[in-house]
Amino acid sequence: MLIIQKIEQLYIRYDDSRMAVSEFLIRERRKLNQYSMQSIAARTYTSKSTLVRIAKHLGFHGWSDFIKAYTEETIYLDSHSSITDVNIPFQKDDTCLQVAGEITSLKTSSLEETLHLLNDQDHNQAVSLLQNADRICFMGISVNQYLGELFQHKMLLIGKPVEIVTQAEMKFLASTLTPKDLALIVSYSGNDVNRMPTTNLALLKEQGVPILGITSLGTNLLRESSTCTLSIASRERLYSKIASYATETSIGLLLDVLYSCYFQQNYDQNMQHKLDMSRRIEQHRYSTSSGIME
């Protein structure tokens, strides 16, 4: 989870000094280097000790560590900003074509940012985890499970089974995994120990199960627990948004790239396997278009 998202949660959840400080941090996030710790305390009618407690609550050792990380994050987000608001991409009076244009812009920005966040080391490690796993178990809830089913379908067509774990069976199945298997866990916030799928992390670590995490930027429980982590473009709020357009696009790209790079490791064999499989299960498909009929 991004630091600014954690700060927004403080603003929403509390009606005390934390709300005053979080409001200031959000409003002045691009100018924080102009303020001393004492001046921020004075402007928010708090104290330096309160600021330190808030920084620790957000997961930092102290105020200076927090300000440094928050400033770096703000610079990064500004440098990859999009004209389209990822949370409210269109307005009630927009035409259908305007809506289409905004959604296209939003998805394009999400794809570009996700690509920017990829690096060879993490992705090569992720593909290696897929290759070495006797069982791949995909753990995600809600729309993430549907995205997992698309990944599962692609992998099945080249002979690599992926198990999609339902929320009801997630804990039971997690208890059956071994160090020879892989838990592929997708969670945007990645931070709730009381909610699936992240509630299984302690059990998986105890059993020595490799974990491939797909989650948002910043520190969270899933990132800290994973053997390897791939990062989602993370600009969406947790709740106040029209839909998870950007997140779904980002996760979809990461899973498609995982599949494609896995495919590439045995390119000729996988191509032949997929063609043979497709011919067997899709032999009754027919089109009058010469461009797509085989």
C-alpha positions in Angstrom: 0.0 0.0 0.0 1.2 3.5 -0.8 2.1 5.8 2.0 -0.4 8.4 0.8 -3.1 5.7 1.0 -2.2 4.9 4.6 -2.4 8.6 5.4 -5.8 8.8 3.7 -7.0 6.0 6.0 -5.9 8.0 9.0 -7.9 10.9 7.8 -11.0 8.8 7.3 -10.8 6.7 10.5 -9.9 9.2 13.2 -11.3 12.4 14.5 -8.4 13.6 16.5 -4.8 14.8 16.1 -4.2 12.1 13.5 -6.9 13.6 11.3 -5.3 17.1 11.5 -1.8 15.8 10.7 -3.0 13.6 7.9 -5.0 16.4 6.3 -1.9 18.6 6.4 0.3 15.8 4.9 -2.1 15.3 2.1 -2.5 19.0 1.3 1.1 20.0 1.6 2.7 16.7 0.3 4.7 18.5 -2.5 6.1 21.1 -0.1 7.0 19.2 3.0 10.7 19.9 2.6 9.8 23.6 3.3 8.6 22.7 6.8 10.5 21.8 9.9 9.0 19.2 12.3 8.3 21.9 14.8 6.5 24.1 12.3 4.3 21.1 11.2 3.4 20.4 14.8 2.5 24.1 15.4 0.4 24.2 12.2 -1.5 21.1 13.1 -1.9 22.0 16.8 0.0 18.9 17.9 3.5 18.1 19.2 6.7 16.6 17.9 6.0 13.4 19.9 2.6 13.1 18.2 4.3 13.3 14.8 6.7 10.6 15.8 3.9 8.3 17.0 2.1 8.8 13.7 5.2 8.0 11.7 5.6 4.8 13.7 2.0 4.0 13.2 2.6 4.3 9.4 5.4 1.7 9.7 8.5 4.0 10.0 11.2 4.2 12.7 10.8 7.9 13.0 9.6 11.2 11.5 12.7 11.8 9.3 12.5 8.3 7.7 8.8 8.9 7.0 9.3 12.3 5.4 12.1 11.0 3.2 10.0 8.0 1.9 6.8 10.0 1.5 8.7 12.7 -0.5 10.2 10.1 -2.7 6.9 8.5 -3.3 5.3 11.9 -4.2 8.0 12.6 -6.7 7.5 9.2 -8.3 3.7 9.5 -8.5 3.9 13.0 -10.0 6.4 11.8 -12.6 4.0 9.1 -13.7 0.8 11.0 -13.4 -2.1 10.7 -15.8 -4.5 13.3 -17.0 -7.3 10.8 -16.2 -8.4 10.4 -12.5 -8.0 6.6 -11.9 -10.7 6.7 -9.2 -13.3 9.0 -10.9 -12.3 8.8 -14.6 -15.6 10.2 -16.1 -18.4 12.5 -15.0 -22.2 12.0 -15.1 -22.6 14.4 -18.1 -19.9 12.9 -20.3 -21.0 11.3 -23.6 -20.4 7.6 -24.3 -17.4 8.5 -26.5 -15.9 10.7 -23.8 -16.3 7.9 -21.3 -14.7 5.4 -23.7 -11.8 7.8 -24.3 -11.2 8.3 -20.5 -11.2 4.6 -19.8 -8.8 3.9 -22.7 -6.5 6.6 -21.4 -6.7 5.2 -17.8 -5.9 1.7 -19.0 -3.0 2.8 -21.2 -1.5 4.7 -18.3 -1.9 1.7 -16.0 -0.2 -0.6 -18.6 2.7 1.8 -19.0 3.2 2.3 -15.3 3.1 -1.5 -14.7 5.7 -2.0 -17.3 7.9 0.7 -15.7 7.7 -1.2 -12.4 8.9 -4.5 -13.9 12.5 -5.5 -13.7 14.4 -8.5 -15.1 15.6 -9.9 -11.7 12.2 -10.1 -10.1 10.5 -11.4 -13.2 13.1 -14.0 -13.9 12.8 -15.2 -10.3 9.0 -15.3 -10.7 9.2 -17.4 -13.8 11.7 -19.7 -12.1 9.2 -20.2 -9.2 6.5 -21.2 -11.7 8.9 -23.7 -13.5 10.0 -25.4 -10.3 6.6 -25.8 -8.7 5.0 -29.2 -8.5 1.7 -27.4 -7.8 0.8 -23.8 -8.5 -2.1 -22.6 -6.3 -3.6 -19.2 -7.1 -5.1 -17.3 -4.2 -7.1 -14.2 -4.7 -10.7 -13.1 -3.9 -13.4 -11.3 -5.8 -12.2 -10.0 -9.3 -8.7 -11.2 -8.6 -10.0 -14.8 -8.7 -11.6 -14.2 -12.2 -8.3 -12.8 -13.4 -6.6 -15.9 -12.0 -9.0 -18.1 -14.0 -7.8 -16.5 -17.2 -4.2 -17.2 -16.2 -5.2 -20.8 -15.4 -6.8 -21.3 -18.8 -3.7 -20.1 -20.6 -1.4 -22.3 -18.5 -3.6 -25.3 -19.0 -3.3 -25.0 -22.8 0.5 -25.6 -22.5 0.2 -28.4 -20.0 0.9 -26.6 -16.7 -2.0 -26.9 -14.3 -2.9 -24.0 -11.9 -5.3 -24.6 -9.0 -7.7 -21.7 -8.3 -8.5 -21.8 -4.6 -11.9 -20.7 -3.5 -12.1 -18.5 -0.4 -13.9 -21.2 1.6 -11.1 -23.8 0.9 -8.1 -21.4 1.0 -6.9 -22.2 4.5 -7.4 -25.9 4.1 -5.6 -26.1 0.8 -2.8 -23.8 2.1 -2.2 -26.4 4.8 -1.5 -29.1 2.1 1.3 -27.1 0.3 5.0 -28.0 0.6 8.3 -26.4 -0.3 8.0 -28.0 -3.7 4.8 -26.1 -4.5 4.0 -22.4 -5.1 1.4 -20.1 -3.6 0.6 -17.3 -6.1 -1.1 -14.6 -4.1 -2.8 -11.5 -5.5 -3.9 -8.8 -3.1 -4.0 -5.0 -3.8 -3.6 -3.9 -0.2 -1.7 -7.1 0.9 -2.0 -6.0 4.5 -5.0 -7.6 6.3 -4.0 -10.5 8.6 -7.7 -11.2 9.3 -8.8 -11.5 5.6 -8.2 -13.9 2.8 -5.8 -14.5 1.2 -3.2 -12.8 3.4 -4.4 -14.5 6.5 -2.6 -17.6 5.2 0.8 -16.1 5.0 2.0 -17.2 8.4 0.9 -20.8 7.7 2.6 -20.8 4.3 5.9 -19.4 5.7 5.8 -22.0 8.6 5.6 -24.8 6.0 8.4 -23.3 3.8 6.1 -22.8 0.8 7.5 -20.3 -1.8 5.2 -17.3 -2.2 4.9 -15.2 -5.4 3.1 -12.0 -4.4 1.4 -9.6 -6.7 0.5 -6.4 -4.7 0.6 -2.7 -4.6 3.7 -0.5 -4.1 5.0 0.3 -0.6 5.4 -1.9 2.4 2.8 -4.4 3.3 2.5 -7.9 4.8 2.3 -9.7 1.5 5.4 -8.0 0.1 7.4 -8.7 3.3 6.3 -12.4 3.3 6.8 -13.2 -0.3 9.8 -15.0 -1.9 9.3 -12.7 -4.9 7.0 -9.8 -5.5 5.6 -8.1 -8.6 4.2 -4.6 -8.3 0.7 -3.4 -9.3 0.2 0.2 -10.5 -1.1 1.5 -7.2 -3.0 4.8 -7.6 -6.5 3.6 -6.8 -8.2 4.3 -3.4 -9.4 1.2 -1.6 -13.1 2.2 -1.6 -14.0 5.6 -3.1 -13.8 4.8 -6.8 -16.1 4.0 -9.7 -14.4 0.6 -10.4 -11.0 -1.0 -10.2 -10.1 -0.3 -13.8 -6.4 0.4 -13.3 -5.8 -2.4 -10.9 -7.5 -5.0 -13.0 -5.5 -3.8 -16.0 -2.3 -3.9 -14.1 -2.8 -7.4 -12.6 -4.0 -8.7 -16.0 -0.8 -7.5 -17.6 1.5 -9.0 -14.9 -0.3 -12.4 -15.2 -0.1 -12.3 -19.1 3.7 -11.5 -18.9 4.2 -14.3 -16.4 2.4 -16.7 -18.8 4.3 -15.4 -21.8 7.7 -15.6 -20.2 7.0 -19.1 -18.9 5.8 -20.1 -22.4 9.1 -18.7 -23.9 11.3 -21.0 -21.7 10.2 -23.9 -23.9 8.9 -22.0 -26.9 8.7 -24.7 -29.6 7.4 -27.4 -27.2 4.8 -25.1 -25.7 3.7 -23.8 -29.1 3.2 -27.3 -30.4 1.4 -28.4 -27.3 -1.0 -25.4 -27.5 -1.7 -26.0 -31.2 -2.4 -29.7 -30.6 -4.6 -28.9 -27.6 -6.5 -26.2 -29.4 -7.2 -28.4 -32.4 -8.6 -31.1 -30.2 -10.9 -29.0 -28.0 -11.8 -26.3 -30.6 -12.3 -28.4 -33.7 -16.0 -27.4 -34.1 -15.3 -23.7 -34.2 -16.1 -22.1 -37.5 -15.9 -18.6 -39.0 -17.0 -17.2 -42.4 -14.1 -14.8 -42.2 -11.1 -16.0 -44.3 -8.8 -13.9 -42.1 -9.3 -15.9 -38.9 -10.4 -19.4 -40.2 -7.7 -22.1 -40.2 
